[in-house]
């Protein structure tokens, strides 16, 4: 029978939480940016090439958000 592994270091949960928070916050910012850009494209009847601009804005905002989270996590 398989034994349950013991997690002796409680900091593991802190790092799992950090990774989860980074992934979710980055994905949510990118999705919101793309949705807003898509809405603007449809409202103003623009070319769909502007969606690339929305994706880039979302990526930049996501990375900036991830930087802030990591900075807060390490207390710098």
Helices and strands as residue ranges (DSSP letters): H 11-44, H 50-74
